[in-house]
Amino acid sequence: MKTIKLAIARYNPEQDDKPHLENFHVPYDNQTSLLDALAHIKDVLAPDLAYRSSCRMAICGSCGMMVDGIPRLACKTFLRDYAGAAKVTLEALGNFPIERDLVVDLTHFLECIEALKPYLIGNERKPEDGPNRQTPEQIAKYHQFTHCINCGLCYAACPQFGLNPAFTGPGAISLAYRYNLDSRDNGKNERMQTMNGPEGVWNCTFVGLCSEVCPKHVDPAAAIQQCKVESALDFARSVINCQKEKEVR
Amino acid sequence: MTNTTNNRVDEPVYWVLFGAGGMWSAIFAPAAILIVCFLIPLGVIDGADLFTGLTRFAGSFLGRIFILLMIVLPLWCGMHRIHHCLHDMKARWPGLKGLCYGLAAALSLVALFLVCTF
């Protein structure tokens, strides 16, 4: 079996001021994923290595990390693609506070998801009304955004999130936009309040790296640009409404 | 904690002007520059009649609006880009936004005055 050198950023908050790289040589073949390599290191070489994982099939979104500076899912990254490289550097997901080794604190991301209410709002239908049917065209509008697995790679890729850690971010906005586009939903006005605000869509400068790194081929950059159009129209409507209120007075 | 109150920002105004400026710079500005700055002076297009026509157009109401947009929209687009580039380079000077958009607004007023009076 061939071997490859992995340089892994280790960080123990009780001992270290900042992360430092530690080298490991791991065996691999054509089927060895990065997650398999991490499991080998934890089983054989460094039992105290901390990383997150669960499904091993790019569904749970737990194993996001920086691989040579690019945000990737460890389970969807194969060492065969790095054959010939002097080493592969693994670091915790960028732009998030590190808890330990490759584990980051995703609290901000989860709070943003909560704030943007990505669920059906204002649908008064009851079970006795039967299924709430949609046409294929209505589903096609939002379908790609349903693929988000909340892995946070888009946040690690986003330079604007790096500059402003309060930014609501690509993942949460894509999820909110998915429900804004859903014909069964009536909660757009509630979500737009966060989108229009100082931490909302206007932080984005359309770098587009979020869409490039997404392991599920969601296009968060497109969602944010379309939310900007929506937010601009919302702004215009608010100006017109103010005018109308003045006329009424 | 994420701010969920309705605290609207004024960015849509600048973004719409930036978008309009970008479109103008990509579509109308190159054509106008090509015709007026290259094709007529280099004699590629027979200039005499065209130049007279363009001069008449520039003096008309629609021509003045065209010239105004030709100056103002790319100006807002450019200042918006400069503002955001400086933000990306971590320039967090107080008043930077006011300086960029204030300059665009002031130059737009100058352009409006010149277009109305020439």
Chai-1 contact restraints between the chains, C-beta under 6 A:
chainA,res_idxA,chainB,res_idxB,connection_type,confidence,min_distance_angstrom,max_distance_angstrom,comment,restraint_id
A,E111,B,T2,contact,1.0,0.0,6.0,A-B,restraint_1
A,C112,B,T2,contact,1.0,0.0,6.0,A-B,restraint_2
A,A115,B,T2,contact,1.0,0.0,6.0,A-B,restraint_3
A,A115,B,T4,contact,1.0,0.0,6.0,A-B,restraint_4
A,Q193,B,N6,contact,1.0,0.0,6.0,A-B,restraint_5
A,T194,B,T4,contact,1.0,0.0,6.0,A-B,restraint_6
A,N196,B,R8,contact,1.0,0.0,6.0,A-B,restraint_7
A,G197,B,N3,contact,1.0,0.0,6.0,A-B,restraint_8
A,G197,B,N7,contact,1.0,0.0,6.0,A-B,restraint_9
A,P198,B,V9,contact,1.0,0.0,6.0,A-B,restraint_10
A,E199,B,N3,contact,1.0,0.0,6.0,A-B,restraint_11
A,W202,B,V9,contact,1.0,0.0,6.0,A-B,restraint_12
A,W202,B,E11,contact,1.0,0.0,6.0,A-B,restraint_13
A,T205,B,H84,contact,1.0,0.0,6.0,A-B,restraint_14
A,A232,B,P12,contact,1.0,0.0,6.0,A-B,restraint_15
A,A232,B,V16,contact,1.0,0.0,6.0,A-B,restraint_16
A,F235,B,P12,contact,1.0,0.0,6.0,A-B,restraint_17
